[in-house]
Amino acid sequence: MKFTGERFVPEFFGTQIAIEHWHRYIFASSFCKNRIVLDIACGEGYGSYFISKVAKKVYGIDISEEAIEHAKSKYIKENLEFLVGDVANIPLPDKSIDIVVSFETIEHVPEVAQKKFLHEVKRILKRDGLFICSTPDKYYYSDLYNYKNEFHIKEFYKDEFLNFLKEFFANNILGVQHFYPSSIMDFKKDEFKIFGVDYINEEFIATEKEIDRFNYLISVSSDSNLNNLSVFSSANVDIGNKWVEELTDESKQLIMAQLFYGKEEQFNEKDSERQFIPSDKDIYTLKFSINSKDVKIFSLRFDPASRPVVCKINKVVLKNVKHTFDITDKIKSNALIIHDGTYYFSSFDPQIYFNVEADVINKYDSIEIELLYLYHGWEALNEIINQLESEINTKNSYISHLENEISKKNSHISELENEISKKNSHISELENEVIGYVTSKSWKITRPLRKAKRLIKRILGRR
């Protein structure tokens, strides 16, 4: 199933999202032994299948027909059934389910639908049934980073979420979840300390203070008493280092490319389209629709990745049924280096703009961008450093060449100056000789003779 960013796809598990998702299902499965379970908004079905290994019966329900068809073909078990359905209208009978599992679902629907969802959960749950739910903490997930997830409609703050659950369930236990890289020491003792390590002012600081930053909330709710329910704290450890390898191997990660449609002369996530590309150094042609029929587009912006990247832009064209307009030469960007069609972006927000008038853009239905991803992430930064060092070396070589030329010119100038100095010395010697003749006694004695000689020449010259 294609990964769009809205639903988790386990094939692309080289992210912390994978560790978080699997942790939730492992936690939930501990309550599901021999129980009838609903995994609502099951997505591609991996979680439903995992729980089916211990449960009596599992229903996986999702609003996406594509996701359900994929799940039916991939996960086949006698006690596992996939259905198309909506959280506000769950296609199951009353009081038929022991446990409802809902992970990263409720924030995807409007407030009215959230309440309908909980009414539906209450309808299908047995009297002593459990509702296990997770959702982002709006403060830590969004507000703190000024981040907006385009697929989230209504997120909750921690207290707000607990109060919301209390409207429907008599008893609620609220926990938190966050991904932290960690190291575990286990001496099989009851006491367990959590040490925090931070990097402040270029120094690592260790502390035993309580960790209070958690991106996700996770709840267990029921109308029955939960005092005897073993709701435990837990860690999800990658004992095979598979996730760590995927996390650190950027060559196995997807690249997210995104086209923004500038409406009212500004860009936002709502007016954009994403595509996810394997980082296998092949040439890709990305095709994006331009929704010019709905509203006027003022400009287009293409983000080739969401981290530093080095890519070669081969061709960019606007298309409609009759015409194609090549705009490859109309690119502007925030690339640090541009060389022979290759763009070196050191920014974690690389951006390409197209210097095309709005009236021209709105004549076309789509844009196609043919590009080759060469490096991304840390590899890109290293390549940019190499490129800068290469340019510096080239310029240093040129500077050395100029310095050698200047040195040669200076040597020649010194030689000329020496020649001039010699000539000046010779002139001075001649001047001194002339002065010597003029001031000598013989010169003074012979002065009348020279005068007489000049007079005779004049007389003779008249004849």
C-alpha positions, -999 to 999 in steps of 0.1 A, spaced: 0 0 0 13 34 -9 26 55 20 11 90 20 19 101 55 -17 97 68 -15 60 77 15 40 90 28 14 66 51 -11 83 73 -16 51 86 19 58 95 13 94 128 32 95 114 59 117 105 65 154 69 64 143 72 27 139 86 22 174 58 42 188 30 24 168 43 -11 177 47 -1 213 9 8 215 -2 -25 200 22 -45 222 7 -27 252 -29 -33 240 -23 -69 232 -16 -77 269 -53 -71 276 -67 -89 246 -61 -126 254 -92 -146 244 -112 -114 240 -132 -100 211 -114 -69 199 -121 -40 175 -92 -22 160 -109 10 148 -91 29 120 -69 -1 115 -52 13 84 -32 -13 66 -40 -39 92 -7 -48 108 -20 -40 143 -51 -60 139 -31 -90 128 -7 -87 157 -36 -86 182 -53 -116 165 -24 -138 176 -37 -136 212 -74 -125 208 -104 -147 203 -117 -125 175 -104 -92 159 -123 -68 137 -102 -43 118 -123 -14 105 -112 16 84 -129 42 63 -105 36 34 -116 9 9 -80 7 -4 -66 0 31 -92 -27 38 -87 -44 5 -49 -44 11 -54 -58 47 -77 -86 35 -52 -97 9 -22 -94 32 -34 -106 66 -54 -138 65 -65 -155 97 -97 -173 108 -102 -150 137 -95 -118 118 -121 -99 98 -116 -65 80 -146 -42 73 -150 -8 57 -166 16 83 -167 50 98 -159 59 134 -192 77 137 -211 47 124 -194 14 134 -208 -16 115 -210 -39 146 -239 -49 168 -246 -35 203 -226 -50 233 -205 -72 210 -170 -61 218 -147 -66 248 -120 -42 239 -119 -12 214 -84 -1 204 -81 33 188 -46 46 181 -40 80 165 -76 82 152 -97 106 172 -77 137 161 -84 130 125 -122 138 128 -140 170 138 -153 176 173 -188 166 165 -176 133 150 -154 127 180 -184 127 203 -203 104 179 -173 81 179 -173 77 216 -211 72 216 -205 44 191 -177 29 212 -201 29 242 -228 12 221 -207 -17 209 -187 -23 241 -199 -49 266 -207 -37 301 -172 -44 314 -154 -35 282 -122 -15 278 -115 15 255 -77 19 248 -69 51 230 -39 72 220 -38 107 206 -12 135 203 -8 160 232 -15 192 214 10 212 235 40 190 230 31 177 195 20 209 179 22 241 200 57 237 212 71 234 177 46 256 159 37 225 139 5 217 120 -2 181 109 -23 185 78 -43 153 86 -52 164 121 -85 182 125 -90 184 163 -62 177 188 -65 176 226 -45 191 254 -38 166 283 -65 178 307 -89 184 279 -86 148 267 -91 134 302 -122 155 307 -135 144 273 -131 107 283 -149 114 316 -180 124 297 -183 88 285 -166 66 310 -167 63 348 -131 52 352 -101 64 332 -63 59 335 -42 83 315 -6 77 305 19 93 282 43 82 255 73 96 238 102 83 218 136 87 235 169 70 224 179 51 254 202 26 271 188 0 296 205 -14 328 184 -42 345 194 -57 379 160 -73 384 151 -49 412 118 -32 419 134 3 419 138 18 384 154 52 378 152 72 347 182 94 339 179 122 315 208 134 293 207 167 276 232 188 256 234 224 269 260 250 260 281 224 242 282 201 272 263 169 281 243 172 313 230 142 332 200 145 355 175 124 375 148 149 371 114 136 359 110 136 322 79 157 314 79 160 276 57 134 260 42 139 225 14 113 230 -14 105 254 -26 70 259 -57 61 279 -75 30 293 -112 36 300 -141 16 313 -173 18 332 -160 -10 354 -135 -6 382 -99 -5 369 -82 -9 402 -75 -46 396 -64 -41 360 -27 -44 355 -20 -11 336 18 -10 336 46 13 325 67 -1 297 95 4 272 96 -9 236 132 -20 230 147 -28 196 166 -59 208 176 -68 172 188 -33 164 167 -34 132 150 -1 139 183 15 149 199 4 117 170 18 97 170 50 116 207 56 110 208 43 74 195 73 55 197 53 22 167 32 34 145 62 43 119 78 21 123 113 8 92 135 11 88 159 -18 61 186 -16 45 210 -40 29 241 -25 1 260 -44 5 297 -35 -30 311 -29 -34 347 -19 4 351 -24 13 328 5 20 291 11 6 267 37 4 230 43 -33 228 35 -27 239 -1 0 214 -9 6 178 -22 32 153 -10 49 125 -27 73 99 -10 102 87 -30 127 59 -22 162 73 -19 178 49 -44 195 75 -67 171 68 -96 156 95 -119 120 102 -109 93 122 -127 70 137 -101 36 147 -113 14 171 -94 -21 183 -103 -27 221 -103 -61 229 -90 -64 261 -110 -101 255 -118 -111 260 -81 -91 290 -71 -64 312 -87 -29 301 -79 -4 329 -76 28 309 -75 43 274 -71 69 262 -46 86 228 -47 103 214 -16 124 185 -29 129 171 6 124 179 43 161 178 51 194 188 34 195 173 -1 216 173 -32 196 168 -64 198 173 -101 168 190 -117 167 177 -153 134 192 -164 103 210 -152 73 214 -174 37 227 -171 11 207 -190 -24 208 -202 -42 187 -228 -28 207 -258 4 224 -246 36 218 -227 56 248 -213 92 241 -202 101 262 -171 134 246 -162 153 278 -168 129 298 -146 140 282 -113 150 302 -82 160 285 -49 176 288 -15 203 263 -26 238 271 -12 255 259 -44 241 255 -79 264 238 -104 255 224 -138 218 218 -129 227 203 -95 213 220 -64 231 217 -31 207 225 -3 222 228 32 189 239 47 164 216 65 137 234 45 150 233 8 128 254 -15 125 259 -52 104 286 -67 94 291 -103 96 325 -118 63 322 -138 34 346 -139 2 335 -122 -18 339 -154 6 315 -171 4 289 -143 -34 289 -143 -35 279 -180 -21 245 -171 -35 214 -153 -3 198 -140 34 202 -134 60 175 -139 94 176 -123 121 152 -134 149 150 -109 177 128 -96 183 126 -58 221 122 -53 224 127 -15 202 135 14 204 141 51 239 139 65 252 125 33 240 157 16 257 179 42 289 159 38 287 163 0 281 200 4 311 203 26 332 184 1 319 206 -27 327 238 -7 362 224 1 367 216 -36 357 251 -45 379 266 -18 408 244 -31 401 256 -67 400 292 -56 431 287 -34 449 272 -65 439 302 -86 450 326 -58 484 308 -57 486 311 -95 479 348 -93 504 352 -65 530 335 -87 522 358 -116 524 388 -93 558 375 -80 570 372 -116 558 407 -125 575 421 -94 607 404 -103 606 419 -138 598 453 -123 628 449 -100 650 441 -130 637 471 -149 642 493 -119 678 480 -117 684 488 -154 669 523 -149 691 528 -119 722 518 -140 712 542 -168 706 570 -143 741 564 -128 756 565 -163 738 598 -170 751 612 -138 786 602 -147 783 620 -181 768 651 -165 797 652 -141 822 649 -170 804 678 -189 805 699 -158 842 691 -154 849 702 -189 829 734 -186 846 745 -154 882 736 -164 909 762 -171 915 750 -207 878 756 -214 880 791 -200 913 799 -220 899 786 -253 867 805 -249 879 835 -272 889 810 -299 856 792 -298 839 826 -301 861 836 -331 853 803 -347 816 808 -345 820 844 -359 840 831 -389 813 805 -396 786 832 -397 807 854 -420 814 825 -443 779 814 -442 767 848 -456 787 843 -487 
